[in-house]
């Protein structure tokens, strides 16, 4: 989702807010889908996204209404709203930047998407919230590993965003490193010697992870031929 569509959803951000309790820590990171979901930048302006394509008419029913353009704010505006809403619930917001896409130029990763990392930090600074520069932390590690090994082991084939289990564990380790750099009591909850499972408990398909089980496509059992 984008920062906007996650907030506007009837089932995503509202459900998260229901789980937040005073004293909690809420880590948040968006950006990969915001080029189509929110306005670029960190301002307070409002714009409009093109309306979704009209759905085909249903036989025997009146025509569907024409979709309206969608009013949207900037990426930074949505991040500031998350920060404020988390604080209003008595919890501590921690903003993270997005991770680099698996796209390389001249043997270096981290060539696109960094503007969203900058806007995330700006929004955190404006609200005096803590910030983890996850983009920079992951970028440094992947460049040190090198393009050939990263593309072979850390991302599925032809995948730019969703990592393999190996890539996910590396990214998680950088989240931990980011927390360690903060002045936050959250650090006391980190394991001194974490043990990462060798394999995940859910096997993702070849092209990224399909999401939580309740979001997975429903499968139908074929009826036996009579």
C-alpha distance (Angstrom), angle and dihedral (degrees) to the residues before:
residue distance angle dihedral
X1 . . .
X2 3.79 . .
X3 3.78 123.2 .
X4 3.81 87.4 -100.2
X5 3.80 100.3 45.2
X6 3.81 91.8 47.1
X7 3.79 90.2 52.8
X8 3.80 94.9 43.0
X9 3.80 94.5 46.6
X10 3.78 116.4 109.3
X11 3.81 91.4 -141.4
X12 3.82 109.0 32.9
X13 3.81 116.9 52.3
X14 3.84 93.6 21.7
X15 3.82 89.9 56.5
X16 3.80 91.7 47.5
X17 3.78 91.2 51.6
X18 3.81 90.2 52.4
X19 3.81 88.8 59.4
X20 3.81 97.2 48.1
X21 3.80 115.3 104.1
X22 3.82 131.0 -175.0
X23 3.79 109.0 -82.1
X24 3.81 94.5 28.5
X25 3.79 123.9 129.0
X26 3.81 117.3 -134.0
X27 3.80 118.1 -161.5
X28 3.79 114.1 -163.7
X29 3.77 133.6 -175.9
X30 3.80 130.8 170.5
X31 3.79 138.3 155.9
X32 3.80 111.7 100.7
X33 3.80 94.2 91.5
X34 3.78 99.2 29.4
X35 3.79 97.3 94.2
X36 3.83 85.4 77.9
X37 3.79 98.2 26.4
X38 3.81 108.3 50.6
X39 3.77 140.8 13.7
X40 3.81 116.2 -84.1
X41 3.76 118.1 -107.3
X42 3.75 137.9 29.4
X43 3.79 104.5 -82.4
X44 3.78 134.8 116.7
X45 3.80 97.1 -115.0
X46 3.79 123.3 124.5
X47 3.79 123.9 -140.0
X48 3.78 139.8 164.1
X49 3.78 134.1 -107.7
X50 3.80 118.4 -146.5
X51 3.81 111.0 -92.8
X52 3.80 117.1 -101.3
X53 3.80 114.9 -98.5
X54 3.80 113.8 -85.7
X55 3.77 115.8 -98.2
X56 3.82 117.0 -117.9
X57 3.82 116.8 -94.7
X58 3.77 119.0 -95.8
X59 3.83 116.9 -124.9
X60 3.77 112.7 -102.8
X61 3.80 94.4 6.2
X62 3.81 132.7 100.0
X63 3.81 116.6 -91.6
X64 3.77 116.8 -85.6
X65 3.82 116.8 -106.8
X66 3.79 117.3 -97.5
X67 3.82 109.7 -100.6
X68 3.79 115.5 -109.7
X69 3.81 124.9 -132.7
X70 3.80 112.4 -93.4
X71 3.82 118.0 -119.7
X72 3.81 111.3 -136.4
X73 3.79 140.7 176.8
X74 3.77 131.3 -146.1
X75 3.80 124.3 -74.7
X76 3.80 90.2 -111.8
X77 3.80 91.4 50.5
X78 3.79 91.3 57.4
X79 3.81 91.9 46.8
X80 3.81 90.0 53.5
X81 3.80 89.9 51.3
X82 3.80 91.1 53.5
X83 3.79 90.9 50.4
X84 3.80 93.1 49.7
X85 3.79 94.7 45.1
X86 3.81 92.2 49.4
X87 3.79 90.9 51.0
X88 3.80 91.0 47.5
X89 3.82 87.0 60.6
X90 3.81 91.5 53.6
X91 3.81 95.5 -105.7
X92 3.79 132.7 121.0
X93 3.83 117.7 -112.0
X94 3.80 119.8 -146.4
X95 3.80 115.6 -172.3
X96 3.80 120.6 -149.3
X97 3.78 127.4 -169.2
X98 3.79 120.0 -125.5
X99 3.81 120.4 -95.2
X100 3.83 122.3 -106.1
X101 3.77 117.8 -92.1
X102 3.78 118.3 -115.6
X103 3.79 92.0 -103.3
X104 3.77 121.6 123.8
X105 3.78 135.8 -163.8
X106 3.80 119.9 -171.4
X107 3.80 90.6 -14.8
X108 3.81 95.9 -51.3
X109 3.79 129.3 110.7
X110 3.77 125.2 -151.6
X111 3.78 99.7 63.5
X112 3.82 98.9 135.1
X113 3.78 139.9 30.7
X114 3.78 95.1 38.5
X115 3.80 91.5 118.4
X116 3.81 88.6 70.0
X117 3.80 89.1 52.2
X118 3.81 88.9 54.3
X119 3.80 93.0 47.8
X120 3.81 91.3 48.6
X121 3.80 90.4 54.7
X122 3.79 91.8 46.5
X123 3.79 91.3 52.6
X124 3.82 91.1 48.1
X125 3.81 91.3 48.8
X126 3.79 92.1 49.0
X127 3.80 90.6 54.1
X128 3.82 93.5 38.3
X129 3.79 90.2 -120.6
X130 3.79 124.4 149.6
X131 3.78 117.4 -99.4
X132 3.81 135.6 -156.6
X133 3.83 113.4 -156.8
X134 3.79 91.8 -144.1
X135 3.79 93.0 160.1
X136 3.82 91.7 59.7
X137 3.81 94.4 41.5
X138 3.81 94.0 51.3
X139 3.80 93.1 39.8
X140 3.80 91.0 56.3
X141 3.80 93.5 49.4
X142 3.81 95.6 46.6
X143 3.78 93.6 47.2
X144 3.80 89.0 51.0
X145 3.81 90.3 52.2
X146 3.79 92.7 48.1
X147 3.78 137.1 -127.7
X148 3.82 98.7 -87.7
X149 3.82 96.1 53.9
X150 3.80 94.6 38.2
X151 3.79 92.7 53.6
X152 3.80 91.5 44.3
X153 3.81 99.3 45.9
X154 3.80 111.8 12.3
X155 3.83 102.4 50.1
X156 3.81 132.4 32.6
X157 3.82 116.0 -111.8
X158 3.80 113.8 -70.2
X159 3.82 91.2 2.7
X160 3.80 118.6 134.2
X161 3.80 102.9 177.5
X162 3.81 115.9 16.4
X163 3.83 112.7 71.8
X164 3.77 131.5 -150.2
X165 3.81 119.8 -109.3
X166 3.81 88.2 -87.9
X167 3.78 91.2 52.7
X168 3.79 92.6 44.8
X169 3.79 93.0 53.3
X170 3.80 90.5 50.1
X171 3.81 91.0 51.0
X172 3.81 91.2 47.2
X173 3.80 89.7 52.1
X174 3.80 89.3 54.9
X175 3.81 90.6 51.1
X176 3.80 86.7 55.2
X177 3.81 90.9 48.4
X178 3.78 88.7 50.5
X179 3.80 92.0 52.1
X180 3.80 90.1 49.7
X181 3.80 89.7 57.9
X182 3.79 93.4 54.5
X183 3.77 128.3 87.9
X184 3.78 94.1 -121.4
X185 3.82 137.4 123.8
X186 3.81 86.8 -131.2
X187 3.82 86.1 86.4
X188 3.80 91.5 72.8
X189 3.81 89.4 66.3
X190 3.81 95.0 58.4
X191 3.79 117.0 107.5
X192 3.79 114.2 -113.7
X193 3.81 93.2 -143.1
X194 3.79 109.2 18.2
X195 3.78 118.4 -167.0
X196 3.78 114.0 -147.7
X197 3.82 115.6 -153.8
X198 3.78 113.1 -116.6
X199 3.79 91.9 -130.0
X200 3.80 134.0 21.7
X201 3.77 123.0 -105.8
X202 3.83 88.9 -126.5
X203 3.78 119.9 49.2
X204 3.77 110.6 -138.2
X205 3.80 120.7 -144.8
X206 3.78 118.8 -103.6
X207 3.78 92.9 -92.8
X208 3.77 108.8 53.3
X209 3.79 131.5 -61.4
X210 3.79 119.2 -55.6
X211 3.79 94.9 -144.8
X212 3.77 134.2 -117.5
X213 3.79 118.5 -8.5
X214 3.79 92.7 -108.1
X215 3.81 88.5 58.1
X216 3.79 95.0 51.4
X217 3.82 118.5 111.6
X218 3.77 112.6 -93.5
X219 3.78 114.5 -112.1
X220 3.76 122.8 -144.6
X221 3.78 125.2 -146.4
X222 3.79 108.9 -130.8
X223 3.78 114.6 -119.4
X224 3.77 116.5 -114.6
X225 3.78 113.4 -104.7
X226 3.80 113.0 -107.7
